[in-house]
Amino acid sequence: MGKSLVPPPEGGDHIEPVDLKRALEERYLAYALSTIMHRALPDVRDGLKPVHRRIMHAMRLLRLNPDQAFAKCARIVGEVMGKFHPHGDQSIYDALVRLAQDFSVRYPLVDGQGNFGNIDGDNAAAMRYTEARMTEVATELLSGITEDAVDFRATYNEEDEEPVVLPGAFPNLLANGSSGIAVGMATSIPPHNAAELCKAALYLIDKPEASVEDLMTRVPQEDPDENMVRGPDFPTGGVIVDSFESILEAYKTGRGSFRVRAKYNEPEDLGRGTWQIVVTEIPYGVQKSRLIEKIAELLLARKLPLLEDIRDESAEDIRIVLVPKSRSVDPGLLMESLFKLTELETRFPLNMNVLSRGKVPNVLSLRDALWEWLEHRKEVLVRRSRHRLAEIERRLEILGGYLVAYLNIDEVIRIIREKDEPKAVMMARWELTDLQAEAILNLRLRQLRKLEEIEIRKEFDALSAEKDSIEALLASDEKQWKTIRWEVEKLRDRFGSHTPLGKRRTQFADAPTHDLSEIHQAMIEKEPVTVVVSEKGWLRALKGHLADFSTLTFKEGDALKLAFHAQTTDKILVFTTGGKFYTIGADRLPGGRGHGEPIRIIVDMDNDQAIVTAFAHQPGRRLLLASQGGYGFLVPEDEVVANTRKGKQVMNVKMPDEAKRCIQAHGDQVAIVGENRKMLVFPLAEIPEMARGKGVRLQRYKDGGVSDIKVFTLEQGLSWQDTADRTFTRSAAELTEWTSERASAGRVVPKGFPRSGRFT
């Protein structure tokens, strides 16, 4: 009977106070431990989680060996759920399906028949339609399970027994990988090549003190069978573009990530200069249909200007066709833009968090994971040997009794015929054990022939020799490791690079080096725009190159400061009175509808600063910066490009001084005009080139500051325009009066110079 909910008749509320904090801690800890130990983390010894282990065990009990017939998956799931795994049938079937998918598991443990899903993300058929049996790899994992190789424990209802861990003759943890999310921890282990793991394990047996670096291959060997661990080997192939050093560091610490790219062929020539690229392998864990859908969405959003079209021509093999916008497109840049924006490039995390020795969650290095697997193999070897030894000793005891019976056959028959308790009489007469006497009594009459005695003596001698061999093995640590080495060598040969299953699929390469700005431009549709900057610092980009700026409208109290033509792929450089440069992508500027946005929304510009000028960036140019107080210097334009919203401080100015001018430095002479209407001309070479600073004095003033500055070529003379748009030019000879050394005061401007004090 269950506990009654009716209060007892003697009265009293019988309430037991419980500390809520302590109760929650106890219950949550129990839940966390259950999740970690029995659901999310794999065992380092066989690389399996409980659900996978139970599936393997149930399939063995159903005798679904590789050479046997298939059985319905519904029957397997029912067996697992009813006897071993008290959870939903769908979760068990999902785990079973994954073990059969050759694009999910590097070395499938289940041989599936029927629809088990595909790389497009389609689900498997219902379990009543599909059939399954074990693969050769699964039989390796189970090898020796009936020979007391591992411990068994009671199932959830204590009606049956299940293995605590499988014998694991196959390095399943690293070969097939694992992933899972527990409470407060997670695991993520990529698949690896089994032959490479075996090669590393053999090296570790010979040199137990070997480091992680010793177990890895830096430069691939010509013979693939000679390679040790090079990195992950994903079932879907792909290319890893990380350096050896970063891969080594990940394996040393057990934490890191791998940059995996799709594999594509050299451009296919379609004639007349046209071509296309074909992707043949995609990164592990990426659904092909979702990948193509995402690329198509980016195409519609005009985020991939170098790509014209994408087609899926896949059958059994993957074939994704990429059609470029034009024949002049650089294939490398096209692929780099796709790698940047799509899942053609992914990062696979490495977090080798496993149940060390089946008990303690721990992050292991590559060496530690392999060593614990080898130690498990040694323990299995010892247990199987002891089990076999016990069987031999039992058989030898029985054979010893048989020999006594054959030597005294007539007496044995007489005792059996005449005595009421023949067993006790025989035991007393020939000092037989209970087992021997029982075996003699169970002898069949047909076995009482002379030839049988000879066979028994042969078997006795053979078993005695085997017993001596096993006892020698159990007594020698060296012989045990030698036996394990022989087993691992057989496994290495079985899954070598010469086999279809063992051949390495994932390759390694260095990532192509392209200029980041080129890749950025490749992801932007190139269109002409007109960038408009208002007096109050509002920015916008109108489509096309406008010829007439008089039609532009602004907020009340605002007006046009400057406007210029650019492309959407350009970087717009903005110079402020605080001496800072800000970089804004032309494609990020608000469109022509409305009045745009204030620059302070786009970048982190101080409120007390204003825009001096803005222009489209052209690499390789030099700029001349000048402050209100008459200081200035030259700076390469490439040095002023800022990568963050905070901008880049280039000109150092302190209040009340501020940055006043930023012009292109094309020419060999500098003409500077002060607010006092004095002009000075001097060689550009007298101004130093700097990446940052206050600069040098350009012109000396008693009062006021710079009005305008210009760089020109002396041979062509100095030109300016007046308010009537008339152009005045002074030759080199005519400028002699104003030519002097830098930092001089200069002389009053020539006749005809504009009242505004500006050259334009």
CORFEN-V153454 format. One record per helix or strand. SS is the DSSP state (2 for helix, 1 for strand). FROM is the first residue (numbers start at 1). LEN is the number of residues. If there is no record, write none. Layout:
# CORFEN-V153454
SS	FROM	LEN
SS	FROM	LEN
This chain:
# CORFEN-V153454
2	20	21
1	43	1
2	50	12
1	71	2
2	73	11
2	89	12
1	110	4
1	131	4
2	136	7
1	152	3
1	161	3
2	172	5
1	178	4
1	186	4
2	194	13
2	213	3
1	216	1
2	224	3
1	229	1
1	239	2
2	244	10
1	255	7
1	263	2
1	268	4
1	274	8
2	288	13
1	307	6
1	320	5
2	331	11
1	345	7
1	353	4
1	360	4
2	366	42
2	409	10
2	422	9
2	434	8
2	445	3
2	450	26
2	477	18
1	507	2
2	516	7
1	528	7
1	538	6
1	560	8
1	571	6
1	580	6
2	586	3
1	597	2
2	599	4
1	611	6
1	622	6
1	631	6
2	637	4
1	648	2
1	651	1
1	659	6
1	669	6
1	678	6
2	684	3
1	689	1
1	693	1
1	696	2
1	706	7
2	714	3
1	718	4
1	727	4
2	736	3
1	739	1
1	747	2
